[in-house]
Amino acid sequence: MVSTIDINIQDIAHHELLAQLEKYKADHGCVVVMETETGEIKAISNLGITSNSNYYEKLNYAVGESHEPGSTFKLMSLVAALEDKVIDTSTVIDTEKGRYRIYDRVVKDTKWGGYGYIPLSKAFAVSTNTAFAKMIHENYKEKPGKFVNRLMNMGLHKKLDLPIIGEGDPVIRYPGDKGWSGISLGWMSHGYEVSLTPIQTLAFYNAIANDGELVKPRLIKSVREGSKVIKKFDKEIFNSSICSKETVKKAQQLLKDVVEKEYGTGHRMYSKSFSMAGKTGTTQKNNVAKDRDKLANISSFAGYFPADNPKYSCIVVIHEPDKSVGYYGADVSGPVFKSMAQKIYATSPIINEVKGKSFDDETLNQNYEHYYAQVQKKHAHVFIVKGRSGMDAVSLLENLGLQVEVKGNGKVRTQSIDQGTAIDKVKKIVLELS
């Protein structure tokens, strides 16, 4: 079985994840790196803590653990709203002083007092929950099915049909389903009341990086028996276009803004020498680890690199980091993404083909023809090489079986053996160049 895994990238992913899990004393985490165009999984690392505080591969969290994604789901809400044209990136939204009430529940921003009136583009970069809850609830509350249908049209309710047992079920509720209520739209907008596995979330981000083409993540290239290929697994396209090109371009720019803009939640990842795009996520979860606060967190970052011509997409998810050390996605998962991206890109060869212009040079062609003719001859005597380039002269004389000593650089000024001397009487010839 020939795997898609790249040993070097896998090694980077494993060690970067391990170091961050240890630093934040987290319960478990995972990393997946995927080649944007083909869907080939280049690395997948899953580590969980043991009773003696060591980490090992307990479960395949990336494939099997479906959970509320939090703010990384804002990309899905953004794309849906842009596609339905209920809003644009320049639309100004009132963040309601960081508190937005939907019936008896209140959506809260981490920044007390909110962000005031800001355009959607900035709302995405600063990751305001109130702006997204307001955007989705108020534009779809009369027809909630329209929003869910848009998500389903993009395939978010379907498994990826991976060749691994135990892929987690995505959860995208429809109006009328068990668990649906009047607050569902607002909570879904920023990644609650929905559930995805890390690799399912990554597949969507990869589609945005891939100009809208949703490809199936692949772990196997082929199955062989000796040198014979029994079965080959080619690129598989789930959806050639999850949304319009216009929406894709807007989403790509907003994902860049998260890292590049000073107010973006991922700005601490910014590097002048290396471009990245993506989205931070910090989710609250109720199944709490021992000796922690009553509410634990999931920290994540999903995105791709380089930002303008993506080669790889990547997701980092870390569960239940120690709050005394930190828990925001930008602090916990973002640094893993950045360090991995830079190391992967630095060790991955990039090939650029430069097509040179063809041109004819009459003098060059004549010299080449003369040189070629001389090489083909079987000479009995030394001939004159004065005036030729040192490189050509050495090549010609050595082809006669002579030992050649060169002094200086440039063209041949003098030669120690005169023209016409019998070859069989010469062992060595000295050329002086200038």
N, C-alpha and C positions, 0 to 999 in steps of 0.2 A: 504494500500500500504506500503510495507516494503522497505525503502530506504537503499542505500549502505552508506549513509553519516554517518561518525563517529562524534558524537557531540563534543568530546574533540578536535579532529583534526580541525573540522570546526571552533571552537572557537579560536584556535591558529591562523589559517589562517586569519580569519576576523580581529583580533586585530593587527597582524603583518602588514597586508596590510594597515589598517587604519593609524597606526602610521607613516608608510613611506610616504603615500600620504600627510599627514599633514606636515611632515618634509620638503618634497620637493615641497609643494604647487602644486601638480600635478592635472591634469584635471580629470583623472579616471584611474582605474587599475583593475586587476583581478589576482586571484590565483587559481590554480587547483592542487589537490593532488590525485594521482591515485595509487592503489595497483598494483605493477608491474605484478605479475603472473596472476591475475584474471581480471584486467581492471576495478575493482570496484572504483568508484569515492568516496573518503573519505572526500573530502572537495572541495567546489567551492564557492568562494567569489568574488563579483563584487561590486565596489563602485565608484560613480561619485560625483563630486562636485556640490553644489547648489549655488544659487545666494548670499547666506549669508556665503559662504565658509565652510559649513558643508558637510559631505559625507553621502550618503545613497545609497541603492540598486536601481539604476535607470534602468539599462538594464543588460541583461546577456551577457556582453562583451566576456566572455570566449568561449561561444558557437556561438554567432551571429556576432561578429566583425571580419571580414576578412581584413587583412592589410599586407603590406610588412613586413616580419619578420626580415629582416636584417641579421646580422651575425649568428643567430641561424640556418639559412638555410645552412651555410657552412658545417654542418654535412651531409646534404643531398647531396651536391655537392661532398664532400669527398667520401662518400659511392659509389656514381655513378662512379667516376673516378677510385676508387680501384677495383670495380667490373668489369669495362671495361679494367682494367689493362693498362690504359694509363699513369699511374703514380704509385709510391709506396711511403710509408711514409719516405723512406730514400732519395728520389729524391730531388736534390738541385735545388732551384728556385731563380732566380735573382729578387729581389723586386723592381728593377728599381728606386732606390733612392726615393721610396715612391710615384712615379707617373708613371702610365702605360697608354699609349695612344692607344685607339681603334678608328680608323678613326678620327672623329672630336671631340671625347669625351675623357676625361681623368679620369681614376680611381685613387682615392687618398687614401693614408694611413693617419691615424691620427698622426703618428710619422713622422715629417718632416725629409727627408733624407732616409727614409725607414730602412730596416733591413739588407741590403746587400744580400749576397748569404746565404740562409738558407734552411735546409731540410723541406719537407712538414710537418713533425711532429711539428717542431717549428713554421712554418707558421700558423698552426691551433691554437697552444697555444697562440701566440701573436695576432692572428686574423688580419692578413694582407690582405687587400682587393686586393692589386696589385697581390700578389702571386696567389690568387684564381681566379681572373679575367684572369690572364695569363694562368694558368693551364687549365681552362675550354675552353677559347676562342681558344687557339692555338691547343689543342688536338681535338676539335670538330668542328672547323669552316668549315671544308670541308664537314662534315656530322652532322650538328646541330641536325637533327632529332634523331640521336643515343643517344645524351645526354637526350633529352626530353623523348624519349621512356624509357630510364632507370628510370627516375623519375616516369613516369607513371606506369611502371612495379612494382614499390614499392607502388603504390596506392595513390600518393600525389595529384592526380587530382580529387579524389573521395571524396564525403562527407562521414561522419562516420555513417550516418543514425541513428542519436540519437533520442530518444523518446521525444524530445523537439522541439516545433515549432520554426523555425527561425534560423536554423544552417546556418552560412555563407558559401558562395560558395568559394571553393579553386580555384585559378587561376594559371594554368600552361600552358603557350602559346606554340603552336606548330609552326614551321616554316611555314609561309604563312598566319597565323592568323592575324587578325587586331591587330596592335600594335607591331608586330614582326619586328625587324630591324637587321642590321649588328652588333649592339652593344649589342643585347639581351643576348647572351651567357655570355658575360663578366659581365653584370649587374645581371643576374640571379645567377651567381656563388656565390655572397655574399648577396643574399636575396632581390634584387630589381627586378621589373618587374614580380614578383610572388606574390601571396597572399594566406595566410592561417589564420585560426582562431587559437587562443592560444591552444585550445583543440586538434586541428588537428596536430599542431606542437608537442604537448606533446605526442600524440599517436605514432609518429615516434620515439621520444627519448625513450619512454617506450619500443618500439620494440627492440632497441639496448640494453637496460638494460635487456630485456627478451631473450637475445641470438638470436635475429632475428625474434621472433614470434610476429606478429602484432595482438593485441587483440582489440576488440571493447570496448570503454569506456562504463561502465554500471552505471546507477543511481538507478535502481530498482532491488531488489532481488526477490521479489514475490508480488503477489496480494492475499490477504486473505479475507475470509468472516467468521468472528469469528475465530475459530481454523482451519478452512478448507482452504487449499491452492488451490485457483482457477487457478492461473498460476504462474509458476516458471521461472525465467530468469537465465539461466546458462551462463557460460563463452562462448563467441563467438569468434572464430578465423577467422580473415580476411585473413591472409597470414601466413602460418606456417614458412616461411623463406623469409624475404624480401631481403636477400643477403646471401652470403656464410659465413660459420662459421669463415673462415680466415679473411674476411673483418670485421665481427662483433668484433672479438677480437682486431683488430687494432683500430677500432673506439672507443672501450671501453677504451683502453689504452690512446688514445689521449684526450678523455674527462677527464680522470683522470689527465693528464698532465696540463690541463687548470687550475686546482686548485692546484696541488702539485708542479709544477715547479715554481721556483722563477720568471721566465719571463712570466708565464701564466697570462692572463687577469683576472683570478679569484683567483689569489694566496692570496689575502687578506682574502679570505674565508677559507683558509687552517687551519686545526686544527689537531694536533698530535693525539688527542684522538678520532677523529671522521672523517671518510672518506666520501667524496662527489665527484661526477663527473658531468660535465656539460659544458655548453657553454654560454658565455655572448653575448648580442646583443644590439647594439645601432643604431637605424634607424632614418633617417631624414624623416619628413613628411611635406606636404605642406599646409594641412588644419590647419591653425594656430589659436591658442587661442588669445583672445584679450590681448593687452598690452604685447605681447611677441615679441621676435625677429622674423624676417621674416621666419625663418625655425625652426619648433619645432621638438622634438625628441620622440621616443618610446624607453624605456629602458627595457630590458628583460633578464631573465636567465632561461634556461631550463636544466634539468638534473635529477639525481636520487641519492639515498642514501640507505644504505652504498654503497660505490663504488664497492666493490668486491662481495658482495652478496645482490643485490638491493632488498629492501622491498617496497619502494615507489618511484615513479617518480613525478616530480613537475615542474610547470612553473609559473613564476611571470612576469607579463607585466604591466608596468606603463607608461601612456601616458602623454606627455607634462610636465615633471618635470621642475621646475624653474631653468634655466641655471645658475643663480647666486649661487644656492646651489649645483648643480651637475646634470649631465644627462647621464653619462656612465652607461651601464648595470651593470658593476661590482660594482659601487658605489650605484646605486639606487635600483635595483632589487636583486642583489647578497646577500646583508645583510638580506633581507626578507627570501630568500631561506635558508640561513645558520641557522638563528635563528629558523625558522620553523622546519627544519630538525632535529636540535638538541633537540628541545622540543618534537617533535613527537616521535623521537627514544627513548628519555629518559622515556616517558610515555607509550610506547608500550611494552607489555610483550613479551619477546623472549623465546621460549621454545626449549630446547635442550634435546633430548632423549638419555640417556646413557645406552647402553646395557651392563650389567655386565656379566662377565664370570661365568658360573655355575660351582660349585665345590662341592665335597663331603668331609665331615669331619666326620669320624666314631664316634669320641668322642662326637661331637656336636649333631649328630643324636641320639646317645644313651641317652644323657642327655634330649633331647627334648622328646623322647618316654617315658622316666621315668616320666618327669614332666607332660606330657599330661595324663598319666595313673593315676597319683596322683590326678589331678584336677577332673577327672571323678568319683572318688570314693566318697561315702558318708561316711565320717569319724565320728566316735562317740568319738574318743579320739585325743588329740594333738599328732602329730608325730614330729620327730626331723627334724629341718631344718638347723642345724649347717653345715657349709661348703658350703651352697648354696649362690648364689649371692643375695644381698639384694632385688633386684627387683623380682626375682623368689619367694623368701621366703614370701614377702609381698603378692604377688598375690595368693599363695597357702593358706596362713592363712586367708586372707580376704574372700576367697571363702568358708571357713568353717564358716563364720559369725563372726569372731573375730575382735576386734579392735586392730590394730597393731601400736606400737610406735617404731620408728627407731632412733638409736643413731649411728652416724658415717657413714662411706662409705665403700663400698667393699663387702666382704663376711661375713656371719653370724659367729661370734665368740662365742657368748652365747645367750641363750634364757631364759626368766624369768619363763616360765612354762615348767615343765618336760614332757618328752614323756610319753604317757599313761594316762595323766590327762583327765578326762571326759570333753567333750566340753561344756556341759550344766552348768559346774561349773566355767567356765572361761569367763570373760568379756573382759580382755585386756591382751596382751602379749607384752613384751618389748624385742626388739632384739638389741644386740650390734654388730656393724660391724667393721671390720678392713681390 
